Amino acid sequence: MKIINFTMSAMLMLGATTLSAEEEMSKEELAKMSQNPVGNMYNVPLEYWGHNGLGPNGDGSTNMAILKPAIPVNLGSVNVINRFILPYVVSDPFSGGDFGEINIPSSSTKESGLGNLQYQAIVSPTEPGAIIYGLGAMFEFPTHSGSLGSDNYSAGPVLLILSMPGNWVFGSLIQNLWSIGGTSDPEQEVNSLAWQYFINYNFDNGWYLTTTPTMTADWTAESGEQWTVPLGGGVGKLTKFESFPPLDLKLQAFSNVIHPTGAADWQVMFGVKVILPKQMFQ
């Protein structure tokens, strides 16, 4: 009980500090900061993804809750954005595949549990110009339950470029993972591309239109069975409170216009991001 009371008190104090740090920042400005993957802020996103139409009969689904906390560290002229990606997965039989940056092998039984933990580090200038860029690396660790991930350790480069003119945010984030150790089983080999582009238009009241699909390619698959290309979008809302940190809420839906045989036909996501601007810790 003392721990719970301490946590509640800390959240209230955090909310008061957040309000003081952001009282000069409009909802539109804060929303654009939240939409910048290398923005100078602490944030804790929790995303739900539902992937549907999987399997030989098209009636399977894979659902994921993904925690993605981001921690910026200043190193003089650059910031290092440290992001951790931890998925909890519930997958029907024969419902594996590439789901954004998360790859789930197909299984003959229904499974639930943790997927592989990923760590991403992106270096970006502290004082960027009109074009913002970032370069870094991504690592994947075999922390999965059951068969909900590869048994290999994997790593690869990450490249980001974006611009935020006026009410707009345009950008692209691309990464590729390769197996670097673990098992010699060819079925566990990782060589996969994840390419996300994002286009957002922000309104004055915190609402925004958004599309942030992630195209994927599994280079270990046969030709014609490698790419997943989703199209779609949705809406988001940046909400500020008097005694709680701001929340960025987002809802999107996508149709996979290109996908491997037996992969998902469509996907839906709902995200909640707790925003903690780094200025409040300075």
C-alpha positions as CSV (number, residue, x, y, z in Angstrom):
1,M,0.0,0.0,0.0
2,K,2.9,2.4,0.8
3,I,4.3,1.7,-2.7
4,I,1.0,2.4,-4.3
5,N,0.6,5.7,-2.4
6,F,4.1,6.7,-3.3
7,T,3.5,6.0,-7.0
8,M,0.3,8.0,-7.0
9,S,2.0,10.9,-5.3
10,A,4.9,10.8,-7.8
11,M,2.5,10.9,-10.7
12,L,0.7,13.9,-9.3
13,M,4.0,15.7,-8.7
14,L,5.0,14.7,-12.3
15,G,1.8,16.2,-13.7
16,A,2.4,19.5,-11.9
17,T,5.9,19.7,-13.2
18,T,4.8,18.9,-16.7
19,L,2.2,21.7,-16.7
20,S,4.8,24.2,-15.5
21,A,7.3,23.1,-18.3
22,E,4.7,23.2,-21.1
23,E,2.5,26.2,-20.2
24,E,4.0,28.1,-23.1
25,M,3.6,25.2,-25.6
26,S,0.5,24.9,-27.7
27,K,-1.2,21.6,-28.3
28,E,-0.1,21.7,-32.0
29,E,3.5,22.3,-31.0
30,L,3.4,19.5,-28.5
31,A,1.7,17.1,-31.0
32,K,4.4,17.8,-33.6
33,M,7.1,17.2,-31.0
34,S,5.4,13.9,-30.1
35,Q,5.4,12.9,-33.8
36,N,9.2,13.4,-34.2
37,P,10.9,10.0,-33.5
38,V,14.1,11.9,-32.4
39,G,12.2,14.6,-30.4
40,N,14.0,15.7,-27.3
41,M,11.5,14.2,-24.9
42,Y,10.9,11.2,-22.6
43,N,7.8,9.3,-23.7
44,V,6.1,6.0,-22.9
45,P,4.0,4.7,-25.8
46,L,1.7,1.7,-25.5
47,E,0.3,0.4,-28.8
48,Y,-2.3,-2.2,-29.6
49,W,-2.0,-3.8,-33.0
50,G,-4.6,-6.2,-34.4
51,H,-3.6,-8.2,-37.6
52,N,-6.5,-10.0,-39.2
53,G,-7.2,-12.3,-42.1
54,L,-4.2,-14.6,-41.5
55,G,-3.7,-18.3,-42.2
56,P,-4.8,-20.7,-44.9
57,N,-8.5,-19.9,-44.4
58,G,-8.1,-16.2,-43.8
59,D,-9.7,-16.4,-40.4
60,G,-6.7,-16.2,-38.1
61,S,-5.4,-13.1,-36.1
62,T,-2.4,-12.0,-34.2
63,N,-2.8,-9.3,-31.6
64,M,0.0,-7.4,-29.9
65,A,0.4,-4.9,-27.1
66,I,3.8,-3.2,-27.6
67,L,5.5,-1.1,-25.0
68,K,8.0,1.4,-26.6
69,P,9.6,3.7,-24.0
70,A,12.0,6.3,-25.3
71,I,14.8,7.9,-23.3
72,P,16.9,10.8,-24.8
73,V,20.4,11.4,-23.7
74,N,22.3,14.6,-24.6
75,L,25.9,14.3,-25.6
76,G,26.8,17.9,-26.4
77,S,26.0,18.6,-30.1
78,V,23.9,15.4,-30.5
79,N,21.1,13.6,-28.8
80,V,21.0,9.8,-28.5
81,I,17.4,8.6,-28.5
82,N,17.2,5.2,-26.8
83,R,14.1,3.2,-27.5
84,F,13.1,-0.2,-26.2
85,I,10.4,-2.3,-28.0
86,L,8.8,-5.1,-26.0
87,P,5.8,-6.9,-27.5
88,Y,3.2,-9.1,-25.8
89,V,1.7,-11.4,-28.5
90,V,-1.4,-13.5,-28.8
91,S,-1.3,-15.5,-32.1
92,D,-3.7,-18.0,-33.6
93,P,-2.4,-21.1,-35.3
94,F,-0.7,-20.5,-38.7
95,S,-0.9,-16.7,-38.1
96,G,2.8,-15.6,-38.0
97,G,4.5,-13.1,-40.3
98,D,6.1,-9.7,-40.5
99,F,4.1,-7.2,-38.3
100,G,6.0,-3.9,-38.6
101,E,9.3,-4.3,-36.8
102,I,8.0,-7.4,-35.1
103,N,8.4,-10.8,-36.7
104,I,6.4,-13.8,-35.4
105,P,7.1,-17.3,-36.7
106,S,4.1,-19.3,-37.7
107,S,3.0,-22.1,-35.3
108,S,0.6,-24.9,-35.5
109,T,-0.9,-24.0,-32.1
110,K,-2.2,-20.8,-30.5
111,E,0.4,-19.1,-28.5
112,S,0.7,-16.1,-26.2
113,G,3.5,-14.5,-24.4
114,L,6.5,-12.1,-24.9
115,G,8.1,-11.6,-28.2
116,N,11.7,-10.6,-28.7
117,L,13.0,-7.5,-27.0
118,Q,14.5,-4.8,-29.4
119,Y,16.7,-1.9,-28.6
120,Q,17.1,1.1,-30.9
121,A,19.6,3.9,-30.6
122,I,19.4,6.9,-33.0
123,V,21.9,9.8,-33.0
124,S,20.5,13.2,-34.1
125,P,21.8,16.8,-34.0
126,T,20.8,18.8,-30.9
127,E,20.1,21.8,-33.1
128,P,18.7,20.4,-36.3
129,G,17.9,22.5,-39.4
130,A,14.8,22.3,-41.7
131,I,15.7,18.7,-42.5
132,I,16.1,16.5,-39.4
133,Y,18.1,13.4,-39.7
134,G,19.2,10.5,-37.5
135,L,21.5,7.5,-37.8
136,G,21.8,4.6,-35.5
137,A,21.5,0.9,-34.9
138,M,18.9,-1.6,-33.7
139,F,19.4,-4.9,-31.8
140,E,17.1,-7.8,-31.2
141,F,17.4,-10.3,-28.3
142,P,15.8,-13.7,-28.1
143,T,13.6,-13.1,-25.1
144,H,10.5,-14.7,-26.6
145,S,8.1,-17.1,-25.0
146,G,7.5,-20.4,-26.8
147,S,8.1,-19.9,-30.6
148,L,7.0,-16.2,-30.7
149,G,10.3,-15.1,-32.1
150,S,13.6,-16.1,-33.6
151,D,16.2,-17.7,-31.3
152,N,18.9,-15.6,-32.9
153,Y,20.5,-12.3,-31.8
154,S,20.1,-9.8,-34.6
155,A,21.4,-6.3,-35.4
156,G,21.3,-3.7,-38.2
157,P,21.3,0.0,-39.1
158,V,18.6,2.6,-38.7
159,L,18.2,5.8,-40.8
160,L,15.7,8.6,-40.2
161,I,14.9,11.7,-42.2
162,L,12.0,14.2,-41.5
163,S,10.8,17.7,-41.9
164,M,8.1,19.7,-40.0
165,P,7.0,22.7,-42.2
166,G,4.0,24.6,-40.9
167,N,1.3,22.2,-39.7
168,W,2.9,19.2,-41.4
169,V,5.2,16.4,-40.3
170,F,6.8,14.3,-43.1
171,G,9.4,11.6,-42.6
172,S,10.7,8.1,-43.2
173,L,12.4,5.6,-40.9
174,I,14.1,2.6,-42.4
175,Q,15.9,-0.3,-40.8
176,N,17.2,-3.8,-41.6
177,L,18.0,-6.6,-39.2
178,W,20.4,-9.5,-39.8
179,S,21.1,-12.5,-37.6
180,I,24.5,-12.1,-35.9
181,G,24.5,-15.1,-33.6
182,G,22.5,-17.7,-31.8
183,T,21.3,-20.8,-33.6
184,S,22.5,-22.3,-36.9
185,D,18.9,-23.4,-37.8
186,P,18.1,-21.8,-41.2
187,E,14.5,-21.6,-40.2
188,Q,15.5,-19.1,-37.5
189,E,17.6,-16.8,-39.8
190,V,16.7,-13.1,-39.7
191,N,17.1,-10.8,-42.7
192,S,14.2,-8.3,-42.7
193,L,13.5,-4.8,-43.7
194,A,11.1,-2.4,-42.0
195,W,10.4,0.9,-43.8
196,Q,7.9,3.3,-42.2
197,Y,6.9,6.6,-43.7
198,F,4.8,9.1,-41.8
199,I,2.6,12.1,-42.9
200,N,0.8,14.1,-40.3
201,Y,-1.3,17.3,-40.5
202,N,-1.9,19.1,-37.2
203,F,-4.8,21.3,-36.3
204,D,-4.7,24.1,-33.7
205,N,-6.8,22.2,-31.1
206,G,-4.5,19.1,-30.8
207,W,-6.3,17.0,-33.4
208,Y,-4.3,15.6,-36.3
209,L,-4.7,13.5,-39.4
210,T,-2.0,10.8,-39.7
211,T,-0.7,7.9,-41.8
212,T,2.3,5.9,-40.4
213,P,2.3,2.5,-42.3
214,T,5.3,0.2,-42.0
215,M,6.2,-1.7,-45.2
216,T,8.2,-4.9,-44.5
217,A,10.3,-7.3,-46.6
218,D,11.4,-10.7,-45.4
219,W,14.5,-11.3,-47.6
220,T,14.7,-15.0,-46.5
221,A,11.3,-15.7,-48.2
222,E,10.8,-16.8,-51.8
223,S,10.4,-14.2,-54.5
224,G,6.9,-12.9,-54.6
225,E,6.4,-13.7,-50.9
226,Q,8.6,-11.1,-49.4
227,W,6.7,-7.8,-49.2
228,T,3.9,-6.5,-47.1
229,V,2.6,-3.1,-48.1
230,P,-0.1,-1.5,-46.0
231,L,-2.1,1.6,-47.0
232,G,-4.4,3.6,-44.7
233,G,-4.4,6.1,-41.9
234,G,-6.4,7.6,-39.1
235,V,-6.7,10.4,-36.6
236,G,-4.9,11.4,-33.4
237,K,-5.5,13.8,-30.5
238,L,-3.0,15.5,-28.1
239,T,-4.7,16.1,-24.8
240,K,-3.3,18.1,-21.9
241,F,-4.4,17.9,-18.2
242,E,-3.9,20.0,-15.1
243,S,-2.5,17.2,-12.9
244,F,-1.3,14.5,-15.3
245,P,1.2,14.4,-18.2
246,P,-0.1,15.0,-21.7
247,L,-1.4,12.0,-23.7
248,D,-1.1,11.5,-27.4
249,L,-3.9,9.2,-28.6
250,K,-4.0,7.7,-32.1
251,L,-6.3,5.3,-34.0
252,Q,-5.4,4.0,-37.5
253,A,-6.5,1.2,-39.9
254,F,-4.6,-0.2,-42.9
255,S,-5.3,-2.6,-45.8
256,N,-2.4,-4.7,-46.8
257,V,-2.6,-4.2,-50.6
258,I,0.5,-6.5,-51.1
259,H,1.2,-9.3,-48.7
260,P,2.6,-12.9,-48.7
261,T,0.2,-15.9,-49.1
262,G,-1.6,-16.4,-45.8
263,A,-0.5,-13.1,-44.3
264,A,-2.8,-10.5,-42.8
265,D,-5.3,-8.8,-45.1
266,W,-5.7,-5.8,-42.8
267,Q,-4.6,-4.3,-39.5
268,V,-5.8,-1.8,-36.9
269,M,-3.8,0.1,-34.2
270,F,-4.7,2.2,-31.2
271,G,-1.9,4.0,-29.4
272,V,-1.6,5.9,-26.1
273,K,1.6,7.8,-25.5
274,V,2.5,9.5,-22.2
275,I,4.6,12.5,-23.0
276,L,7.3,13.7,-20.7
277,P,9.3,16.6,-22.3
278,K,13.0,16.5,-21.4
279,Q,12.9,20.2,-20.4
280,M,11.0,19.3,-17.2
281,F,14.1,17.3,-16.0
282,Q,16.6,20.1,-16.6
